């Protein structure tokens, strides 16, 4: 992985943590997630028309991607209703690198250097340790299965989007149409689960959601582009440094507790990132 790709993925990780913080900040997590999805879908439609229609062989990957992304956001929004940013986010993102690494090793042709594999493993351990506090604190236990389901969806779209973008040979076009399909799938499903009342968004929610949508769109476009330049599992793991940013935001902005367990997990995350660079 080149230095430019590495820095781009780290920047994307910061953007990812930031838009998740906006979701957590919102009064209704589901409503603000819907706003994000609708804004991204509209932006994706404009960009997709400009970029061109996807080829027939790309469409199955786009459909699968839309399903995975919708599932990811549904479970994530529900999990944020149950717990803190610094608890939900690490669990939701933590298991994904291990799943992607296992799939890549078994089914893809991506080549890994030994330090990269060690870095991914250390990073995964740090991420999982970061979320361990959910089982030891007084927070709702419901956040754990919801966050884990979000992690499964994350692993799914990481693999599908990485392969799909390679087949499409145009990461921006792929991401644009993915967001369109995501909106078409997410909206009716969330309405069926929560009713039409979720459309009652205030002006503030629309502003917050639009800003979060821009950060999310930019973050994932960079990540998918990076997956065309470097091994998918390595990019997926480096994106999980967003957990370090999320913990800092939770601590400094939301006043969430910072204890020794979180500090150790953060150190492991940084160590894992450093190992992937050697």
C-alpha positions in Angstrom: 0.0 0.0 0.0 1.4 3.4 -1.0 1.7 6.3 1.4 -0.9 8.3 -0.6 -3.5 5.5 -0.4 -2.7 5.0 3.3 -3.2 8.7 4.2 -6.4 8.7 2.1 -7.9 5.8 4.0 -7.0 7.4 7.4 -8.7 10.6 6.3 -11.7 8.5 5.3 -11.7 6.9 8.7 -11.9 10.3 10.4 -14.9 11.3 8.2 -16.6 8.0 9.0 -16.2 8.6 12.8 -17.5 12.1 12.4 -20.7 11.2 10.6 -21.4 8.5 13.2 -21.0 11.1 15.9 -23.6 13.2 14.1 -26.0 10.3 14.2 -25.4 9.7 17.9 -26.0 13.5 18.5 -29.4 13.4 16.8 -32.6 13.2 18.9 -33.9 10.4 16.6 -31.1 8.1 15.4 -33.4 6.4 12.9 -34.7 9.7 11.4 -31.3 11.2 10.9 -30.1 7.9 9.4 -33.0 8.2 6.9 -32.1 11.8 6.1 -28.5 10.6 5.4 -29.7 7.8 3.2 -32.1 10.1 1.2 -29.4 12.8 0.7 -26.8 10.2 -0.4 -29.3 8.6 -2.7 -30.1 11.9 -4.4 -26.4 12.8 -4.7 -25.7 9.3 -6.0 -28.3 9.6 -8.7 -26.9 12.9 -10.0 -23.3 11.6 -9.9 -24.4 8.2 -11.4 -26.1 9.8 -14.4 -23.0 11.9 -15.0 -20.7 8.9 -14.6 -22.7 6.5 -16.7 -24.9 3.4 -16.3 -23.3 0.3 -14.8 -22.6 -2.6 -17.0 -24.7 -5.7 -16.7 -22.0 -7.7 -14.9 -21.8 -5.0 -12.2 -25.5 -4.9 -11.3 -25.6 -8.0 -9.1 -22.8 -6.6 -7.1 -24.6 -3.3 -6.7 -27.8 -5.0 -5.6 -25.9 -7.0 -3.0 -24.1 -3.9 -1.9 -27.4 -2.0 -1.4 -28.8 -4.8 0.8 -25.6 -4.9 2.9 -25.5 -1.1 3.3 -29.1 -0.9 4.3 -28.8 -3.7 6.9 -25.7 -2.0 8.3 -27.4 1.3 8.8 -30.6 -0.2 10.2 -28.7 -2.2 12.9 -26.4 0.7 13.6 -29.2 3.2 14.2 -31.0 0.7 16.5 -27.7 0.1 18.4 -27.1 3.8 18.9 -30.5 3.9 20.6 -29.2 1.5 23.2 -25.6 2.8 24.0 -22.8 5.3 23.7 -20.8 6.1 20.6 -17.6 4.8 22.2 -19.3 1.4 23.0 -21.4 0.8 19.9 -19.0 2.0 17.3 -16.1 -0.3 18.3 -18.3 -3.4 18.4 -20.0 -2.5 15.1 -16.7 -2.0 13.3 -14.5 -4.4 15.3 -15.4 -7.9 14.0 -15.5 -6.8 10.3 -11.7 -6.9 9.6 -11.4 -10.5 10.8 -14.3 -11.6 8.6 -12.9 -9.8 5.6 -9.4 -11.2 6.2 -10.7 -14.7 6.4 -12.7 -14.3 3.2 -9.8 -12.7 1.4 -7.4 -15.5 2.4 -9.8 -18.2 1.3 -11.4 -16.8 -1.9 -9.5 -13.8 -3.2 -6.0 -13.5 -4.8 -4.9 -10.5 -2.7 -1.3 -11.0 -1.5 -0.4 -10.1 2.1 3.0 -9.5 3.7 3.4 -11.0 7.2 3.6 -7.6 8.9 0.3 -6.7 7.3 -1.4 -9.8 8.6 0.0 -9.2 12.1 -1.2 -5.6 11.9 -4.7 -6.6 11.0 -4.8 -9.1 13.8 -3.5 -6.6 16.4 -5.9 -4.0 15.1 -8.8 -6.5 15.4 -7.9 -7.4 19.0 -7.7 -3.7 20.0 -11.1 -3.0 18.4 -12.8 -6.0 20.1 -11.2 -5.0 23.4 -12.6 -1.5 23.0 -16.1 -2.9 22.8 -15.7 -5.3 25.8 -16.8 -2.6 28.2 -20.4 -3.0 27.0 -20.7 -6.3 28.8 -19.1 -4.9 32.0 -21.0 -1.6 32.3 -24.6 -0.8 33.1 -25.4 -0.1 29.5 -28.2 -2.1 27.6 -27.1 -5.5 26.6 -29.3 -5.1 23.5 -26.6 -3.0 21.8 -24.3 -6.0 21.5 -26.3 -8.2 19.1 -27.4 -5.1 17.2 -23.8 -3.9 16.8 -22.6 -7.4 15.9 -25.2 -7.6 13.1 -24.0 -4.3 11.9 -20.4 -5.7 11.8 -21.5 -8.7 9.7 -23.1 -6.3 7.2 -19.9 -4.2 7.2 -17.8 -7.2 6.3 -20.4 -8.1 3.6 -20.3 -4.7 1.9 -16.5 -4.4 2.3 -16.1 -7.6 0.3 -18.9 -7.0 -2.2 -17.9 -3.4 -2.9 -14.2 -4.1 -3.3 -14.9 -6.8 -5.9 -17.7 -4.9 -7.5 -15.6 -1.7 -7.9 -12.8 -3.8 -9.5 -15.2 -5.3 -12.0 -16.8 -1.9 -12.7 -13.3 -0.3 -13.1 -14.8 2.9 -11.8 -15.1 3.3 -8.0 -17.0 6.6 -8.2 -19.6 5.2 -10.5 -20.0 2.1 -8.4 -20.4 4.1 -5.2 -22.9 6.5 -6.8 -25.3 3.8 -7.9 -24.8 1.8 -4.7 -26.1 4.8 -2.7 -29.1 5.0 -5.1 -30.0 1.4 -4.5 -29.3 1.8 -0.8 -31.9 4.5 -0.6 -34.4 2.5 -2.5 -34.0 -0.5 -0.2 -33.5 1.3 3.2 -36.5 3.6 3.0 -39.3 1.2 2.6 -37.8 -1.2 5.1 -37.3 1.4 7.8 -40.8 2.7 7.2 -42.2 -0.8 7.6 -40.3 -1.1 10.9 -40.9 2.3 12.4 -43.8 3.8 10.5 -44.2 7.1 8.6 -43.6 9.2 11.7 -39.8 8.9 11.0 -40.3 11.4 8.1 -41.1 14.1 10.7 -37.6 15.6 10.6 -36.8 19.1 11.8 -34.8 21.6 9.9 -31.9 21.0 12.2 -32.1 17.3 11.6 -32.0 17.9 7.8 -28.9 20.1 8.2 -27.2 17.6 10.5 -28.1 14.7 8.2 -26.9 16.5 5.1 -23.6 17.2 6.6 -23.3 13.6 7.8 -24.3 12.4 4.3 -21.5 14.4 2.7 -18.9 13.0 5.1 -20.2 9.5 4.7 -20.3 9.7 0.9 -16.8 11.1 0.7 -15.5 8.6 3.2 -16.8 5.6 1.4 -15.9 6.8 -2.1 -12.3 7.1 -0.9 -12.4 3.7 0.7 -13.8 1.9 -2.4 -11.2 3.7 -4.6 -8.5 2.5 -2.2 -9.8 -1.1 -2.5 -9.0 -0.9 -6.2 -5.4 0.1 -5.3 -4.6 -2.2 -2.4 -5.8 -5.5 -0.8 -9.4 -5.2 0.3 -8.7 -6.7 3.8 -5.9 -4.2 4.4 -8.1 -1.2 3.4 -11.0 -2.5 5.5 -8.7 -2.9 8.5 -7.2 0.6 8.2 -10.6 2.1 8.0 -11.2 0.7 11.5 -8.8 3.3 12.8 -12.0 5.4 12.8 -12.7 3.7 16.1 -9.8 5.6 17.6 -11.3 8.8 16.3 -14.8 7.8 17.5 -13.5 7.1 21.1 -11.8 10.5 21.1 -15.0 12.3 19.9 -17.0 10.4 22.5 -14.6 11.4 25.3 -13.9 15.0 24.3 -17.2 16.0 22.8 -19.8 13.8 24.4 -18.1 13.5 27.8 -18.1 9.7 27.7 -15.9 7.9 30.2 -12.3 7.1 29.3 -10.8 4.3 31.3 -7.7 2.1 31.2 -9.4 -0.5 29.0 -10.2 2.1 26.4 -6.7 3.4 26.6 -5.2 0.0 26.1 -7.5 -0.7 23.2 -6.6 2.6 21.6 -2.9 1.7 21.9 -3.4 -1.6 20.2 -5.3 0.1 17.4 -2.4 2.5 16.8 0.1 -0.4 17.0 -1.9 -2.4 14.4 -2.0 0.6 12.0 1.8 1.0 12.4 2.4 -2.7 11.7 0.6 -2.4 8.4 3.0 0.2 7.2 6.1 -2.0 7.6 
